[in-house]
Amino acid sequence: MGVVELSSGELLSALLFQAGGGVILGFATGYAFKKLVKVVLVVLGLFTVGFLALAYYGVVAVNWDKLALLVERAVYGAQATAYSVQSFIVASIPFAGAFTAGFILGFRYG
């Protein structure tokens, strides 16, 4: 395959298409993510209160050491995922930058 040469107008058009699509998709993702986070936090809070009530009344016993280990593994897994996402973003800067800006706006106004 040979190298494809683009005129400055074609290059600008391609960059604007990527940036516009990134902003729109980022806004939608940020908006939906904020709504999802709210629902997950409410469910997690209700589950935690219910679980702590069961532990208080002796219905269940909690192995706190294993729970701490489980949370620690989850945090390390999330960090590894964040690093791979960061590598992907660096590889596609125009779309990623616009997506990030749209995501922040969607999360803020969602």
Secondary structure, 3 states (H helix, E strand, C coil): CCCCCCCHHHHHHHHHHHHHHHHHHHHHHHHHHHHHHHHHHHHHHHHHHHHHHHHHCCCCCCCHHHHHHHHHHHHHHHHHHHHHHHHHHHHCHHHHHHHHHHHHHHHHHC
